[in-house]
Amino acid sequence: MVGHLLIYLDGEYLDYSEARLPVDERGLQFADGVYEVALIWDGQYIDLDRHLQRLERSAAAVELTLPFTRSEIRAVAEELLRREGPRQANLYLQVTRGVAPRDHRFPPNVVPPTVIAYLKDAHFDHDGVQNGVAAITEPDLRWLRCDIKSVALLPNVLARQHAAARGVREAILVRAGVGVTEGSATNLWLVRHGSIVTAPESNWILSGIVRGVVMELARSEMLPVAERFATQEELMQADEVFLTGTTTFVTPIVEIDGRPIGDGTPGPVTTRLQERYMERIARLASHVAD
Ligand SMILES: Cc1ncc(COP(=O)(O)O)c(C=O)c1O
């Protein structure tokens, strides 16, 4: 368990109450930054390198020079884990464009980016993972660079809030003229007549780390995956629908907009991929070679 919150902030390990930022930090005023969320399972980081690689891609895409090397930030992540010692948690890592008087333009002098990292309790939703969850569809109102893991999440926040207000887990986003893209904080998959469909890597979705892993697992199980945008009609007629994400694992969706998916219970393809995924993280956590 992560008891008290230990915060890594710009080179120091601080108690939550001591970690402070000025009001003109650009993350606060412009959401000018990028982030990652990684899984700690059985006391080990899972796929941390893939997350750090994606952080580098996101930072480059917003013209932000990371103030650390991959091995330096990995050392911070390991130090947090060593000091806090949780079995199951999430690493939250955020880099924003630093402190400067408010001006849309980048600060004229080189300002050090703000780096925040801490571990957060992970809630593993046994019931949802096993029995499935409900979702709603919502228009995808995000910008045109959803491939960047930016801290600017207002459309995602609103969509997830609408889902919560309807008493369901996730909002499935449908982009006008494109099709079904992903969930507000998850990637989305459907299965129809034995074929698996998920949105292609593109500016319309975040290339999820778990999406990439599940893609590899599906291939090794000889389950073909078509990377294309499904229509909303296909979504509603699917035999199975599931979500993937670092904090969501592989979670079946059994109801969308109040209507059952398939027979309203998790389907065989979902269950198989879920088992392979859980086996993989257990194996990685126990250091057995992949
Ligand atoms: C919009 C969006 N799509 C997909 C994902 C899943 O990505 P990952 O598998 O890397 O957690 C997330 C994760 O937060 C997300 O915010």
The ligand as an ORCA input file, in Angstrom:
! r2SCAN-3c Opt
* xyz 0 1
  C      -7.272      8.255    -24.219
  C      -6.578      7.013    -23.783
  N      -6.561      5.943    -24.606
  C      -5.980      4.795    -24.255
  C      -5.355      4.643    -23.019
  C      -4.717      3.339    -22.656
  O      -3.321      3.451    -22.726
  P      -2.349      2.497    -21.895
  O      -2.637      1.096    -22.369
  O      -0.991      2.942    -22.295
  O      -2.656      2.698    -20.467
  C      -5.321      5.720    -22.135
  C      -4.637      5.591    -20.846
  O      -4.690      6.415    -20.004
  C      -5.944      6.941    -22.528
  O      -5.943      8.009    -21.708
*
